[in-house]
Amino acid sequence: MTSPKRPAGETLPLPLFELVALLVAMTSVVALAIDMMLPALDDIAGDLGVAQANDQQFVITSYLAGFGAAQLFYGPLSDRFGRKPVIIWSLVFFILMSVICTFSPSYSLLLVARFFQGAAAAACRVIGVAIARDLTSGRRMAEVMSMVMTAFMAVPVLAPTLGQIILTFAPWRWVFGFLILFGIGLIAWLHMRLPETLHPEYRVPLRLKSTISTFMETTRHRLMVGYTLAAMPFFGGLYGFLGTSQQVFVDHFGLSDAHFPLAFAVIAGGIGVTSYANSRLVMRVGQRRLSHGALVAFTVISIVHTIILMSGVDNLYVFLVLLASAMAFMGLIAANFSALAMEPVGHIAGTASAAYGFVTGVVGAAIGGYIGHLYDGTPVPLIAGQAAMSAIALVIVYITERRKLFAVVEDWED
């Protein structure tokens, strides 16, 4: 079945700058709730009596698990009721879960609240992509998403530092207080400025049979299936990094709490630079050439890095340069993979975005959690895990593209 393409040349309901800024703010909810936690993990573990050092990673992985699992539901809801009401009510739930986290007396309750906090934040990711697909398509969508990613990468650069600043003056619970205020501000912005972007003719009735049928339709598009499966292990490696970064840099390499955000900022800053480059190049070069080349580079660097670590070279600066070099290519992969997967399914963008996010989120979180719990006091499990996952992703892309990488294809095909 061939799906309709978005008509070209439609006027955006908001100035492009404001639309990008709003999408950045929506996606920032997801990142802030992860990256602001990183400097606080030791404090949370100490305050709530966490015995095993690796168990503090559950503050991150429980959030990511909820984030991945809930995405399956937001697509059908937004395809039925519209983007705006679903995102606003999900943010209300996000604020409620943040309040529970703030006053949680036990680690188990905190993890439950974190799971549902991630589930609420998932709406920002699903509906953000769906809004972008409502308004744009093809290389234009990749360009917009790259612009979003470029600005968004300022969040992981700044968020650990922001978290550390809060910890300097207040207990870790105030980090969740900041998230509450951010959520309230975003609700106000959405309410006042964003019109509904879902086209009336694309509304899908919220019936079990039609919902299952819509999800099943996403499995009939080669690009959707292939790039979703490729993103799954690739993001699993990323989630492994998020879970173990504090232990690797602080516990293993001995960075102070003040210097850890700087190391994290170097990595996130590289991703931001390449995301900006992607937004400038994708219209001329195309999603395939950029993402395929970046995935090859990421895989090669990660394999070389693993070999260097296993040979006994365990220097902070070597580690940071190689990891930052590999992670920088993520800016050429994430937005393009998403755009390629979404291209043939614009008429069911909410459900397709949900399916993409569910598979990459749930399985990615499971892979990331497994990689994180392999942490043995050295960075070898992390880097070897990233190398293996990116290699698997490369094989899947190779199969999806029928053994032809770097192709220039102007129109998608099923």
C-alpha positions in Angstrom: 0.0 0.0 0.0 1.4 3.4 -1.0 0.7 6.1 1.5 0.0 9.7 0.5 2.7 12.2 0.7 2.4 15.5 2.5 1.6 18.3 0.1 4.6 20.5 -0.5 4.8 24.2 0.3 2.2 24.4 3.2 2.5 27.3 5.6 3.7 26.4 9.0 1.3 27.4 11.8 4.2 28.9 13.8 7.3 30.7 12.7 10.0 28.1 12.0 12.2 29.3 14.8 9.3 29.0 17.3 8.3 25.6 16.0 11.8 24.3 16.4 12.1 25.9 19.8 8.9 24.3 20.9 9.9 20.8 19.6 13.2 21.3 21.4 11.4 22.1 24.7 9.2 19.0 24.3 12.2 16.7 23.7 14.1 18.5 26.5 11.7 17.0 29.0 13.0 13.6 28.2 16.7 14.6 28.4 16.5 16.8 31.5 14.9 14.0 33.5 17.9 11.8 32.5 20.9 14.0 32.4 20.1 16.2 35.5 20.0 13.0 37.5 23.6 11.9 36.7 25.5 14.0 39.2 22.8 13.1 41.9 23.0 9.3 41.6 25.5 8.8 44.4 23.5 11.1 46.7 20.2 9.3 45.9 21.8 5.9 46.5 23.3 7.1 49.8 20.2 8.8 51.0 17.8 5.9 50.2 20.1 3.1 51.2 21.1 1.5 47.9 23.7 -1.2 48.8 25.0 -2.3 45.3 26.8 0.4 43.3 25.5 -0.8 40.0 21.9 -0.6 41.3 22.0 3.2 41.2 21.8 2.8 37.4 18.1 1.8 37.9 17.3 5.5 38.4 18.1 5.9 34.7 17.0 2.5 33.3 13.6 2.5 35.1 12.9 5.9 33.5 14.0 4.6 30.1 11.9 1.5 30.4 8.8 3.5 31.1 9.7 5.9 28.3 10.0 3.1 25.8 6.9 1.1 26.9 4.4 4.0 26.9 5.2 5.2 23.4 3.1 2.4 22.0 -0.1 4.1 23.4 0.5 7.7 22.6 0.4 7.1 18.8 -3.1 5.8 18.6 -4.3 8.4 21.2 -2.8 11.3 19.3 -4.1 9.9 16.0 -7.6 9.8 17.5 -7.8 12.8 19.8 -5.2 15.1 18.3 -1.6 16.0 19.2 -2.3 18.9 21.6 -4.7 17.5 24.2 -2.6 14.3 24.6 0.7 16.1 25.1 -0.8 18.5 27.6 -2.4 15.8 29.8 0.7 13.7 29.6 2.7 16.7 31.0 0.3 17.0 33.8 1.0 13.3 34.7 4.7 14.0 34.3 4.4 16.8 36.9 2.5 14.5 39.3 5.2 11.8 39.0 7.9 14.4 39.6 6.1 15.4 42.8 6.1 11.8 44.0 9.8 11.5 43.2 10.5 14.7 45.1 9.0 13.3 48.3 9.7 9.6 47.9 10.8 8.0 51.2 12.2 4.8 49.6 14.2 3.7 46.6 11.6 1.3 45.4 8.9 4.0 45.3 11.3 6.3 43.6 11.9 3.7 40.9 8.2 3.1 40.4 7.6 6.9 40.1 10.6 7.2 37.7 9.1 4.5 35.5 5.8 6.4 35.2 7.6 9.7 34.9 9.4 8.2 31.8 6.0 6.9 30.6 4.6 10.4 30.8 7.7 12.0 29.1 7.3 9.5 26.2 4.4 11.6 24.8 6.9 14.4 24.2 9.0 12.2 22.0 6.2 10.5 20.1 4.0 13.5 19.5 7.0 15.8 18.8 8.0 13.5 15.9 4.3 13.3 14.8 4.0 17.1 14.8 7.1 17.4 12.7 5.7 14.7 10.3 2.3 16.5 10.2 4.0 19.6 8.9 6.9 18.4 6.9 8.2 15.3 5.1 11.3 13.7 3.5 14.5 15.7 3.5 12.6 18.7 4.9 11.6 16.7 7.9 15.2 15.5 8.4 16.3 19.1 8.2 13.8 20.3 10.8 14.6 17.3 13.1 18.3 18.0 12.7 17.7 21.7 13.7 15.8 20.4 16.7 18.6 18.0 17.5 21.2 20.7 17.2 19.5 22.9 19.8 18.4 19.9 21.9 22.0 18.8 22.3 22.6 21.9 24.4 20.4 20.1 27.0 22.8 17.2 27.8 25.7 19.7 27.7 24.1 21.9 30.3 21.8 19.5 32.3 24.5 17.7 34.3 26.0 21.1 35.2 22.5 22.4 36.1 22.0 19.4 38.3 25.3 19.9 40.0 24.5 23.5 40.7 21.3 22.5 42.3 23.1 19.9 44.4 25.6 22.6 45.5 22.9 24.5 47.2 20.1 22.0 47.9 19.5 18.2 48.3 18.9 16.0 45.3 15.1 16.2 45.7 15.3 19.8 44.4 16.3 18.4 41.0 12.8 17.0 40.6 11.5 20.4 41.7 13.1 22.0 38.7 11.4 19.4 36.4 8.1 20.3 37.9 8.6 24.0 37.1 9.8 23.2 33.6 6.7 21.0 32.9 4.4 23.8 34.1 6.1 26.3 31.8 5.8 24.0 28.8 2.1 23.4 29.3 1.5 27.1 29.3 3.5 27.5 26.0 1.7 24.7 24.3 -1.7 25.9 25.4 -1.1 29.5 24.2 0.8 29.0 20.9 0.4 25.5 19.4 -2.7 24.8 17.2 -3.8 21.3 16.5 -1.6 19.9 13.7 -3.4 16.6 13.0 -5.3 16.7 9.7 -8.9 15.8 10.2 -8.8 13.3 7.4 -6.0 11.4 9.2 -7.9 10.9 12.4 -8.2 7.2 13.2 -11.0 5.8 15.4 -9.8 4.5 18.7 -11.0 0.9 18.3 -9.0 -2.1 19.2 -9.4 -3.7 15.7 -8.5 -0.5 13.9 -5.6 0.2 16.3 -4.1 -3.2 15.7 -4.7 -2.8 12.0 -2.8 0.5 12.0 0.1 -0.9 14.0 0.2 -3.9 11.6 0.4 -1.5 8.6 3.7 -0.1 9.9 5.2 -3.6 9.6 4.4 -3.7 5.9 6.8 -0.9 5.0 10.4 -2.1 4.5 12.0 1.2 5.5 9.9 1.5 8.7 10.8 -2.0 9.8 14.4 -1.9 8.8 15.4 1.4 10.3 13.4 0.7 13.5 15.3 -2.6 13.9 18.6 -0.9 13.2 18.0 1.9 15.7 17.1 -0.6 18.4 20.6 -2.0 19.1 22.3 1.3 18.3 20.3 3.2 20.9 20.9 0.3 23.3 24.6 1.2 23.2 23.7 4.8 23.9 21.5 3.9 26.9 24.4 1.8 28.2 26.5 4.9 28.2 23.9 7.0 30.0 23.6 4.4 32.8 27.3 4.0 33.4 28.8 7.4 32.5 28.9 8.6 36.1 30.6 5.4 37.3 33.1 5.4 34.5 34.2 9.0 34.7 33.9 9.5 38.5 34.6 6.1 40.0 37.0 4.7 37.4 38.8 7.7 36.1 38.5 9.7 39.3 36.9 12.9 38.0 35.5 15.2 40.6 31.7 15.9 40.7 32.5 19.4 39.3 34.5 18.0 36.3 32.2 15.1 35.4 29.7 17.5 33.7 32.5 19.0 31.7 33.5 15.5 30.3 29.8 14.8 29.5 29.5 18.2 27.8 32.5 17.4 25.5 30.6 14.3 24.3 27.2 16.0 24.0 28.8 19.0 22.3 30.2 16.9 19.6 26.8 15.4 18.9 25.4 19.0 18.7 28.0 20.0 16.1 27.3 17.1 13.8 23.5 17.5 14.3 23.9 21.1 13.0 26.0 19.9 10.2 23.3 17.4 9.3 20.7 20.1 9.1 22.9 22.0 6.6 23.9 18.9 4.5 20.9 16.6 4.5 19.0 18.5 1.7 22.0 18.2 -0.6 23.6 14.9 0.4 20.6 12.9 1.6 19.7 10.9 4.7 21.2 7.6 3.4 24.7 8.9 2.6 25.0 10.8 5.8 23.6 8.1 8.2 25.3 5.2 6.5 28.7 6.8 6.5 28.3 7.9 10.1 27.2 4.4 11.2 30.3 2.9 9.6 32.6 5.5 11.3 30.9 4.9 14.7 31.4 1.1 14.4 35.0 1.4 13.3 36.0 3.8 16.0 34.3 1.8 18.7 36.0 -1.4 17.6 39.4 0.3 17.6 38.6 1.8 21.0 37.8 -1.7 22.4 41.1 -3.1 21.1 43.0 -0.2 22.6 41.3 -0.7 26.0 41.9 -4.4 26.0 45.6 -3.9 25.2 46.0 -2.1 28.5 45.8 1.6 27.5 43.5 3.1 30.1 44.0 6.8 29.9 41.3 9.4 30.6 42.2 11.7 27.7 42.5 8.8 25.2 39.2 7.4 26.3 37.4 10.8 26.1 38.8 11.6 22.7 37.8 8.2 21.2 34.4 8.1 22.8 33.6 11.7 21.9 34.7 11.0 18.3 32.4 8.0 18.0 29.5 9.6 19.7 29.7 12.7 17.5 28.5 10.6 14.6 25.2 10.1 16.4 24.2 13.5 15.2 24.3 12.2 11.6 22.4 9.0 12.5 19.5 9.7 14.9 17.4 12.2 12.9 18.1 10.5 9.6 17.1 7.1 10.8 13.9 8.5 12.2 13.1 10.4 9.0 13.8 7.3 6.8 11.6 5.1 9.0 8.7 7.7 9.0 8.8 8.6 5.3 6.3 5.9 4.0 3.9 6.2 7.0 3.0 9.9 7.1 -0.7 9.1 7.1 -0.4 7.3 10.4 2.5 9.4 11.8 1.4 9.2 15.4 1.1 5.4 15.5 4.2 4.9 13.4 6.2 7.2 15.7 4.9 5.2 18.7 5.9 1.9 17.1 9.4 3.2 16.3 9.8 4.6 19.8 8.4 1.6 21.6 10.7 -0.9 19.9 13.8 1.3 20.1 13.0 2.4 23.6 12.0 -0.8 25.4 14.6 -3.0 23.7 17.2 -0.3 23.8 16.6 0.2 27.5 16.9 -3.6 28.1 20.2 -3.7 26.1 21.5 -0.6 27.8 20.6 -2.0 31.2 22.4 -5.2 30.4 25.5 -3.4 29.2 25.4 -1.2 32.3 25.3 -4.1 34.7 28.4 -5.6 33.0 30.3 -2.7 34.4 33.3 -4.3 36.3 35.2 -1.2 37.3 36.6 -0.7 33.8 35.1 0.9 30.6 35.7 -2.2 28.5 32.1 -3.6 28.8 30.7 -0.2 27.7 32.8 0.4 24.7 32.8 -3.3 23.6 29.0 -3.2 23.9 28.7 -0.1 21.8 30.9 -1.6 19.2 28.9 -4.8 19.0 25.5 -3.0 18.9 26.6 -0.6 16.2 27.9 -3.5 14.1 24.6 -5.2 14.4 22.8 -2.0 13.3 25.1 -1.7 10.3 24.2 -5.3 9.2 20.5 -4.5 9.5 20.8 -1.4 7.5 22.8 -3.3 4.8 20.0 -5.8 4.6 17.2 -3.2 4.6 18.9 -1.3 1.7 19.2 -4.6 -0.2 23.0 -4.7 0.1 23.5 -1.2 -1.2 24.7 1.4 1.2 25.1 5.2 0.5 22.5 5.2 -2.3 20.8 8.4 -3.4 17.1 7.7 -3.5 14.8 10.7 -4.1 11.6 8.8 -3.4 10.9 6.1 -0.9 9.6 2.7 -2.0 7.8 0.0 -0.1 
